[in-house]
Amino acid sequence: MAKLVYPQRTVFVQLFEWKWTDIAVECEQWLGPHGFAAVQISPPQEHAEIDSGGNVFPWWERYQAVSYKLDSRSGTRAEFAAMVQRCRAAGVDIYADVLLNDMAAGSGTGSAGTVYTKYSYPGLYGPADFHANPNPNYPGILCDHSINDFNDPTEVRTCELDGLADLRTEEPFVQDQLASYMADLYGLGVRGYRIDAAKHIDQAQLGQILDLLRARIPAGATFFVDQEVTDFGGDAVPKTFYYPTGSVDDFVYAAQIAAAFTHTDETLSTLENLASAPYIAPSDKAVVFTDNHDSQRGHVGSGLILSYKRGPVYALANVFMLAYPLGYPRVMSSFVFTDTEAGPPSDAQGHTNSIYAPGSTTPNCGLAPGQWVCEQRWHAIAGMVGFRDVTTGSPVMTNWWSNPADGNQVAFGRGSSGFVVINRSTTRLSQTLQTGLAPGTYCDVVAGDLAASATSCLGVAVTVAADGTAHFEIGPLAAIAIHIGARLGGN
């Protein structure tokens, strides 16, 4: 295929539970060359190791912090540092998933060898640093139980989420520890943070932690902030509270996409005005996604399940997300699972398997048990990352069309930069449409590419006439996307 020039990298990917050494290779071999902006990694700190019989080493043990040592089942501190630098050299930033709200429940030995019990994490925190400790020397709202009422903002911010030890994020000592951890990551080259359970931290306290972080890094340095705020509209702790501190995961967007692509009583035509739908975050504050590690397992929201398991429908949902001009898109990269609690492909001791066999540069991607799904390598998704990057200079939707006889056949453009047609229907689409593009021959980037010579297409070619129209023939559950970076002879 021809090498694209990306005016701006505008999409990031969540490589869920990947090893640091594998992420480095993926940045160099795939993500950099295909225009990805960044990788969201799993929490890099020391975590609990949970061997519970039928639930051996579940994925969520990564979200049970034991210390801020960078030694996890994804690799060592040295491997982490090397991965960050190799990815940045490939043009890909690293965003770390950070746990600022809580520490591990139970007791045991962490992935770096730290022996801990709940409320006691040697060299880091003691009982006085948690809301559940009724110490009169630490005034404030106390809570010694898990959250019972999610409609009570005070309980959401001070009680325990799923039994995890809830940190006193109002305390200067705790804020200092958290900011120091994030500054350590920044010093190793991390340039963004996904803040897990952000809605369980008071927004003012979160702002104070981020200000402390800024004071610990070079003056004027910047970083990206993505906050997990599971607000589906009308929540007791709304995502609007967190706009001053960064972007937010927009679960309303994910729910709208899931409904349009999977519910029989919904159609794609309802997505025309998605950007102005109730409770949708503004584009400059929204991290948009079709699914994440929680939603694809049914652990958040209702009726929100959309994942690789839906095959071509899932691919089409990602085509839409990457074409529609709203937010900062995040692509999900999964591992195959049937048990929603199961951890990544691992050995009997819970050590994550490498995605690459020894001496191989071909990843173990597929849909069989023990494989990594690697959605970022699906052609429909990788091709649309380039589409998003190339059309970034045309930030509005143009030339919307939907078939009045079948609301599941839609098309729209991105000014004079690109055009996409999506057929979620079970019938063939045959239609001449106004694309808004200059006349010429363009290559479909959903299923093919522009050849290296830039004189032919490695797949479907679409001819745009002098009046900007083009004829599209698309089978069921398929799409075509064209843009000025994949035009014969160059743009």
RAVEN-V545476 format. One record per helix or strand of 3 or more residues. SS is the DSSP state (helix for helix, strand for strand). FROM is the first residue (numbers start at 1). TO is the last residue. If there is no record, write none. Layout:
ss=SS from=FROM to=TO
ss=SS from=FROM to=TO
This chain:
ss=strand from=11 to=15
ss=helix from=20 to=31
ss=strand from=38 to=41
ss=helix from=59 to=63
ss=helix from=77 to=89
ss=strand from=93 to=99
ss=strand from=107 to=110
ss=strand from=115 to=117
ss=helix from=127 to=129
ss=helix from=153 to=158
ss=strand from=165 to=167
ss=helix from=172 to=187
ss=strand from=192 to=196
ss=helix from=198 to=200
ss=helix from=203 to=216
ss=strand from=224 to=227
ss=helix from=239 to=245
ss=strand from=247 to=249
ss=helix from=251 to=262
ss=helix from=268 to=271
ss=helix from=274 to=276
ss=strand from=286 to=288
ss=helix from=295 to=297
ss=helix from=308 to=310
ss=helix from=312 to=323
ss=strand from=328 to=333
ss=helix from=375 to=377
ss=helix from=379 to=393
ss=strand from=398 to=403
ss=strand from=406 to=413
ss=strand from=418 to=423
ss=strand from=429 to=434
ss=strand from=440 to=443
ss=strand from=461 to=464
ss=strand from=469 to=474
ss=strand from=478 to=483
ss=helix from=484 to=486
